[in-house]
Amino acid sequence: MKFFFLLHKLIMNDPLAYLNGAIGPLSEAKVSVMDRGFIFGDGIYEVIPVYGRKMFRSDQHIARLFRSLAAIGIPNPHTKEEWLALIAPVMDAHAADDQMVYLQVTRGVAKRAHAFPSEVVPTVFIMTNPIVLPSDAVRAKGVKCVSMEDQRWLHCDIKSTSLLGNVLAAQNAVESSAMESVQFRDGYLTEAAASNVWIVKDGVLMAPPKDNLILEGIRYSLIEELCAAEKIPFKPCRILCADVFGADEVLLSSATKEVLAVVQLDEQTIGKGVPGPIYEKLYKAYQAAKAAS
């Protein structure tokens, strides 16, 4: 089996994927048009970073996968150990040492009707791609973001495949030549299109509380841990729009950004217009956590 994966990687140049019990070329993976993930976006997903062919904080990612499945009533088709066993051959067969493993579970294939169908089997899909992180030059300079009203639904804590609100927010950033769209609901900070958002004021790191208005990124808990280790005061709280624009530092965190400094929001400079000392501490601590995993 290992030989097949290596041969496939070398000859076909086509990553492998897992779909409903079978492993094969990603380009050949097919799902029914009657799948509820296609019809309704009725599913959840998870993304796990891989460094040096080792998954980073996989326990936390699998736990969030389980929470999302339970939240929308999709039966979990696998135990934690089974999930990890399914991921391993897909990850091992990829040419890249640093990857992003993508897991998706939909409610399955059924006649089109809004309510949950009975006796339906969940669709399970796994693929992986090389991870692309911000360059050293981007990190040294910091990034621009734009602000917008949060127009998503009220269960952002569920990692749902129904991502139209996030798609529109991401497109808003692209059209503004910005890294991200930083979103506000009723005048308070929520999160960006695909990142958690943090602010620093007078040496204190602050973030919106873990509730239904944000997706609790795996980096949220990690950064809490890093703050404790680095003796950086941390405060989860409701953050006004004015507090973001008046912050000493604004940070983004996600699997693909890790920790990233925002130096401009709309047309306003944040802090001194360069990545600040809290960012530098957290980024260095983040890299140490990766190396130790």
BELVEN-V655503 format. One record per residue. N is the residue number from 0. SS is DSSP state (alpha for helix, beta for strand, coil for the rest). OMEGA is omega in degrees with one decimal (NA if undefined). Layout:
N_SS_OMEGA, N_SS_OMEGA
This chain:
0_coil_178.6, 1_alpha_179.4, 2_alpha_179.1, 3_alpha_-179.0, 4_alpha_-179.1, 5_alpha_179.0, 6_alpha_179.1, 7_alpha_-179.6, 8_alpha_-174.9, 9_alpha_-172.7, 10_alpha_-172.5, 11_alpha_-175.9, 12_coil_-177.6, 13_coil_-177.2, 14_coil_175.4, 15_beta_176.7, 16_beta_174.6, 17_beta_176.3, 18_beta_172.6, 19_coil_172.5, 20_coil_-178.1, 21_beta_174.8, 22_beta_179.1, 23_beta_-179.9, 24_beta_-179.8, 25_alpha_-177.0, 26_alpha_-178.1, 27_alpha_-179.9, 28_coil_-177.0, 29_coil_177.9, 30_coil_179.0, 31_coil_174.6, 32_coil_176.6, 33_coil_175.9, 34_beta_-177.0, 35_alpha_173.2, 36_alpha_178.5, 37_alpha_-175.6, 38_alpha_-172.0, 39_alpha_-167.5, 40_coil_-174.3, 41_coil_-178.6, 42_beta_178.0, 43_beta_179.6, 44_beta_176.7, 45_beta_179.0, 46_beta_-176.3, 47_beta_176.6, 48_beta_-179.9, 49_beta_177.3, 50_beta_-179.5, 51_coil_179.3, 52_coil_174.3, 53_beta_178.2, 54_beta_-176.9, 55_coil_179.2, 56_coil_-178.6, 57_alpha_178.5, 58_alpha_-178.7, 59_alpha_178.8, 60_alpha_179.3, 61_alpha_177.6, 62_alpha_178.5, 63_alpha_174.2, 64_alpha_179.7, 65_alpha_179.6, 66_alpha_-179.3, 67_alpha_177.4, 68_alpha_-179.1, 69_alpha_-175.7, 70_alpha_-179.7, 71_coil_171.1, 72_coil_172.3, 73_coil_178.8, 74_coil_178.9, 75_coil_-174.7, 76_coil_-173.9, 77_coil_170.0, 78_coil_177.0, 79_alpha_-178.2, 80_alpha_178.7, 81_alpha_177.2, 82_alpha_-178.8, 83_alpha_178.4, 84_alpha_177.5, 85_alpha_-179.1, 86_alpha_-169.0, 87_alpha_-178.0, 88_alpha_177.5, 89_alpha_179.1, 90_alpha_-176.2, 91_alpha_-176.7, 92_alpha_-177.7, 93_coil_-176.9, 94_coil_-174.2, 95_coil_174.8, 96_coil_179.0, 97_coil_-169.7, 98_beta_167.9, 99_beta_178.0, 100_beta_-179.1, 101_beta_176.2, 102_beta_176.2, 103_beta_175.8, 104_beta_173.4, 105_beta_-178.5, 106_coil_175.5, 107_coil_-176.0, 108_beta_-178.9, 109_coil_172.9, 110_coil_-176.5, 111_coil_174.2, 112_coil_-171.5, 113_coil_-176.9, 114_coil_-179.0, 115_coil_172.6, 116_coil_176.3, 117_coil_175.6, 118_coil_177.0, 119_coil_-177.9, 120_coil_179.7, 121_coil_173.5, 122_beta_-178.1, 123_beta_-176.2, 124_beta_177.5, 125_beta_172.0, 126_beta_177.4, 127_beta_179.8, 128_beta_174.9, 129_beta_176.6, 130_coil_178.3, 131_coil_-177.6, 132_coil_176.5, 133_coil_-179.6, 134_coil_176.6, 135_alpha_-179.4, 136_alpha_178.1, 137_alpha_179.9, 138_alpha_-177.4, 139_alpha_-176.9, 140_alpha_-171.7, 141_coil_-172.5, 142_beta_175.0, 143_beta_172.5, 144_beta_174.6, 145_beta_179.6, 146_beta_176.5, 147_beta_176.0, 148_beta_177.9, 149_coil_-176.4, 150_coil_-176.4, 151_coil_178.2, 152_coil_-171.1, 153_coil_174.3, 154_coil_-179.5, 155_coil_178.0, 156_coil_177.2, 157_coil_-178.9, 158_coil_-174.0, 159_beta_173.3, 160_coil_177.1, 161_coil_-167.6, 162_coil_-176.1, 163_alpha_178.0, 164_alpha_178.3, 165_alpha_178.2, 166_alpha_179.8, 167_alpha_177.6, 168_alpha_178.0, 169_alpha_178.4, 170_alpha_175.7, 171_alpha_178.2, 172_alpha_179.8, 173_alpha_-178.2, 174_alpha_177.8, 175_coil_-177.6, 176_coil_-177.7, 177_coil_177.3, 178_coil_-172.8, 179_beta_167.8, 180_beta_176.9, 181_beta_-169.4, 182_beta_179.0, 183_beta_176.1, 184_beta_-179.5, 185_coil_176.0, 186_coil_-179.3, 187_beta_177.8, 188_beta_169.7, 189_beta_178.7, 190_beta_177.7, 191_beta_-177.1, 192_coil_-178.7, 193_coil_-178.3, 194_coil_163.6, 195_beta_-177.1, 196_beta_-178.3, 197_beta_172.0, 198_beta_175.8, 199_beta_174.3, 200_beta_178.8, 201_coil_175.6, 202_coil_-179.3, 203_beta_175.3, 204_beta_-178.7, 205_beta_177.9, 206_beta_174.6, 207_coil_-179.7, 208_coil_176.8, 209_coil_177.7, 210_coil_-175.8, 211_coil_-176.9, 212_coil_176.6, 213_coil_168.4, 214_coil_178.6, 215_coil_178.6, 216_coil_178.4, 217_alpha_176.7, 218_alpha_177.3, 219_alpha_178.9, 220_alpha_178.6, 221_alpha_-179.0, 222_alpha_172.1, 223_alpha_179.8, 224_alpha_-179.8, 225_alpha_176.7, 226_alpha_179.3, 227_alpha_-178.2, 228_alpha_-177.0, 229_alpha_-179.4, 230_coil_174.6, 231_coil_179.1, 232_coil_-179.3, 233_beta_-177.8, 234_beta_171.2, 235_beta_-176.4, 236_coil_173.4, 237_coil_-173.0, 238_coil_179.4, 239_beta_176.5, 240_alpha_-179.2, 241_alpha_179.4, 242_alpha_178.6, 243_alpha_-179.3, 244_alpha_-180.0, 245_coil_-176.8, 246_coil_172.8, 247_coil_176.3, 248_beta_169.6, 249_beta_-177.5, 250_beta_169.6, 251_beta_172.0, 252_beta_174.9, 253_beta_-180.0, 254_coil_-176.5, 255_coil_177.8, 256_coil_-171.9, 257_beta_170.9, 258_beta_-174.3, 259_beta_-177.2, 260_beta_173.2, 261_beta_-178.1, 262_beta_176.6, 263_beta_175.8, 264_beta_-168.2, 265_coil_-179.8, 266_coil_-175.9, 267_beta_175.5, 268_beta_176.2, 269_coil_179.5, 270_coil_-179.4, 271_coil_177.9, 272_coil_177.1, 273_coil_176.3, 274_coil_-173.1, 275_coil_-174.0, 276_alpha_178.7, 277_alpha_174.7, 278_alpha_-177.2, 279_alpha_179.0, 280_alpha_-176.3, 281_alpha_179.1, 282_alpha_178.6, 283_alpha_179.2, 284_alpha_178.6, 285_alpha_180.0, 286_alpha_177.5, 287_alpha_178.0, 288_alpha_176.2, 289_alpha_-177.4, 290_alpha_-177.6, 291_alpha_-175.1, 292_coil_NA
